[in-house]
Structures are given as C-alpha cells and as structure tokens.
Amino acid sequence: MKYRTIGTDPKHRREVSVLALGAMLFGSRTDEETSFAVLDRYVEAGGNFIDTSDNYAFWEDGSQGGQSEELLGRWRRSRGVGDEIVIATKLGARPLAPGTSYVDNAEGLSAKVIRESAERSRERLGVPKIDLLYAHIEDHKVPLQETVEGFAELVAEGTVGLLGVSNHAVWRVERARALAAAAGLPGYEVFQYEHSHLRPRADVPQDLFPDGSLGRAGAELLSYLRAEPGLTLVAYSPLLKGAYVRPDVPLPPDFDHPGTPARLKVLREVAQETGATVNQVVLAWQIGGDLPIIPLAGASSVAQLEENLAAVDLELTPEQRARLDSVHY
C-alpha cells in the first residue's frame, strides 16, 4: 500500500492509504459477512481510509440511514480496531423522517444539527473522535458563518479532527474557507466529489442536483485544488458504478458527448498495453497524477476489492499518462 497526507495541521493531519474504501452499502445491500470480509482484506492489504455517511443507505429500506455507520461500529468492536483506521463520515443529508429524501427534507447544516448528528455518528461508529467530518450537501437556509462555526466548535472540543466538504458549489466552498480563515477557525481541507477519467457535460443537471452538477469535480474545482496547497480531493464513483466494464450499466446522460468514445479508446489501449483492467487504469491514473486525488471505491465482494487494490501498484509511463490526459475528442 502507498500513503499520502490529508490535512495541514500537525495535530489533526493523517497518513491515509491512496485508495479509500467506500462503505456506503455495508449493512444494507451488502450483508454483514461480506462487508466484514471486504473490510478485513482491505486492512490486511494496508488500507486505512474508510468512508461512510450518517444517511447511508436510507434509500435501501425507506429509513433515515445509519446502517453503514452501525456496521462499521460492530466491525471495529469485533476486530479491536483503534485509531489506526481513519474513518470519514458526513452529515447534512440525512432525511428528517423515514420514507422521505434529502432532496427536499434534509437535516441541513445548522449548528444544532452539526452537533447532534456528529454525536449520533460517533455513537454508531463507536469512536471518541471522528477523524474526518464532511458537510455532505449544501444548506441554503443556514448562514455559512453558522455552519463554519458549528464545525469548528467540534474540532476545538476534540470530537472531530479534519473537516471536509462534498457536493457544494466551488464559490460556497471558497466563501466558507474564507470565513473560517478570517476568524482563525479550521476550515474545509478535504473535498469529496465525483471524479473519473471520463468527463461529463457541465450543462446537463444531475438527478440529485437539479440546480446544477454540484456533485462533479469540474474544471473550476480542479483549478482550485491546484492553486491551494494542502487540499485533497477524495474522488467518489471513480469507476462510474461499473459502467466502464459492464454492458448492463449505462453511462449517465451527461456523459453522452463526442469526448467519451475518444477517452474510452485510450483507456482500453493503455489497459491492453499494461495487462491491467480498464478499472485499474482509471484508479492508477488518479492515484499517480499531479493533483492530490484519492479514489474512493466501494466493493461488494473481496474479488472486486482485489482488482481495485492491484491498481495501487500499477505504474503508468509518462507517455501513457500524457495520452490519457490529453485526449479530448
């Protein structure tokens, strides 16, 4: 396994594996035995960066979520896991009532919610401190100052380490970070957005973000990442839920443009040259790039995890990487 540092404050920064494990469906669609087996193998391979949320996976059974955090708590206790494993979770997008959705009924990012939701997450996970806590989605009803101060209070109290943000417009991220800096408070240092080798159109809204593709890491966010040393992008859905290799999994509508076939062609060429799978090339491309990107990939079986783990040691040549980076249409 290889590692990189997230965070800048010596008190809170952590060394994490360059491949993060997504636990979104653990404890719901992925049963406990399989989830434990995947977690065990990930840790055995040197992985130490696990991602979840307080609302995972509410859509599976019409609940408010929490199944993933609860399973991770049971796994931690059964294996005697301590703070050597970095667990990241998110708040703000938990439905307020069973059978509803965060799209129109989310818990939000008020100071009260931040404190109460973080406490419930700590209880479910069985941890005294959340290593990395994200603001999951935007909350336009609460002033950014209140959200910034709410997160900072938990860091000051020692129940949260690093702060992150997911699925926010870049201007809101920058404004929140500026407010934190002006007040001498900790700000967001880890970003979590969807990012893969294929590029979506920016003018086609996502179903989950009807006001725009806020969940995708576009050119503006990547430029921000390049300009601000110390920030890290955790890239969720790097393998596009299997769409690279599974004919039964179609690409989302916003990937339907002339650039997609061209980029797929180069991916397949590099996969053939290296003897790797297309999925492994995508992950290796992210891991070894010039930007601080950590792919966040889920796995519903140990076999899937093994394929992903092998990408850590896949070294792309400068010429291969240049081809992957430069192809547009």
Buried (B, 14 or more C-beta within 10 A) or exposed (E): BEBBEBBEEEEBBBEBBBBBBBBBBBBBBBBEEBBBBBBEBBBEBBBBBBBBBBBBBBBBEEBBBBBBBBBBBBBBEEEEBEEEBBBBBBBBBBBBEEEBBBEEEBBBBBBEBBBEBBEBBBEBBBBEBBBBBBBBBBBEEBBBBBBBBBBBBBBEEEBBBBBBBBBBBBEBBBBBBEBBEEEEBBBBBBBBBBBBBBBBBEEBBBEBBEEBBBBBBBEEBBEBBEEEEEBBBBBBBBBBEBBBBEEEEEBBEBBEBEBBEEBBEBBEBBBEBBEBBBBBBBBBBBBBEEBBBBBBBBBBEBEBBEBBBBBBEBEBEEEBBEBBEEBEE
